[in-house]
Amino acid sequence: MAQRFGGRFSPGGSAGKTSGDKAGGPRLRPSFGQPVRGRGRLNLLYLAPLPLLFTAFRQDAVGMAIDLVAAGILAGSVFLLSEGLRAEDAYRERKVARKPAIPRKIVSAVGMGLGVFLAAFDPQVTAFLEPALYGLIAVALMLAAFGLDPLKDKGVSADGFQSERVARAVDEAEAHLEAMGLAIHRAGDRALERRVEAFQTTARQMFRTVEEDPRDLPSARKFLGVYLVGARDATVKFADLYSRTADARAKADYVALLDDLESNFAAKTVSLMESGRADLDIEIEVLRERLTREGVKPLD
């Protein structure tokens, strides 16, 4: 029997603790569903190891081992590059962001150079200069084509503690959004996936607002935390049910929940922005009064 999803994690829900509630959840990368820049070039790079798989089995044991290791390193480097591009996209989207802990694009370029070196190396000749040059050229081409990773923090104010709080809260909120995307994908309904993506876009507008003014964090914390945890849990439960039953009523209830959540998030975002404008107006008025007392006439 279908039922409306709600509870203590939904706007207006009960604050009572229900059985089976778990705080937090697995930390997921906020890259799910986001297209990777340069996808065409990445797909071509995935083809690079294929010739080595054919040549490896036409050599002796040493040559075969070298070619297979080279193929593995090349494939791993391309995958690492893909992850690096996703991390860079997330960094660019955020107004407050820490530099990646691992410079994936740089490591990928070095790995690609090593793979090319091994692919060009002939153990029977034992010449290192020419393979090394090929490897260096590969590193240079990778860095020229895809650039470096972000190497410094962005938007971190002098109050590092407050910026860290905002970054951590947004990271956790992004994890909840990705969990929603992963869950709704299991439902096998493209229209629902688009509906969740629309809600994610609205939620991220609030994230950007909080990043612009960290003072909004206390007011928005419930939205970034308990409401998104509730949305995540409801999405997981709905996806499990809908993938088995395709219950139309459950779908309608879930869409209604998303509508309510999106309306609440949009209204709260507007409220935060208006609060920021009000604070600015107050500061301007106070400054005008001080200038007047000092005998300086403010310009209109």
Sequence and secondary structure as in RCSB ss.txt:
>XXXX:A:sequence
MAQRFGGRFSPGGSAGKTSGDKAGGPRLRPSFGQPVRGRGRLNLLYLAPLPLLFTAFRQDAVGMAIDLVAAGILA
GSVFLLSEGLRAEDAYRERKVARKPAIPRKIVSAVGMGLGVFLAAFDPQVTAFLEPALYGLIAVALMLAAFGLDP
LKDKGVSADGFQSERVARAVDEAEAHLEAMGLAIHRAGDRALERRVEAFQTTARQMFRTVEEDPRDLPSARKFLG
VYLVGARDATVKFADLYSRTADARAKADYVALLDDLESNFAAKTVSLMESGRADLDIEIEVLRERLTREGVKPLD
>XXXX:A:secstr
      STTSTT   S  TT  SS     TTTT   TTHHHHHHHHTTTHHHHHHHTTS HHHHHHHHHHHHHHH
HHHHHHHHHHHHHHHHHH SSB   SS HHHHHHHHHHHHHHHHH  TTT   HHHHHHHHHHHHHHHHHH    
 S BS  S HHHHHHHHHHHHHHHHHHHHHHHHHHHHT HHHHHHHHHHHHHHHHHHHHHHH GGGHHHHHHIII
IIHHHHHHHHHHHHHHHHHH  HHHHHHHHHHHHHHHHHHHHHHHHHHHHHHHHHHHHHHHHHHHHHHTT     
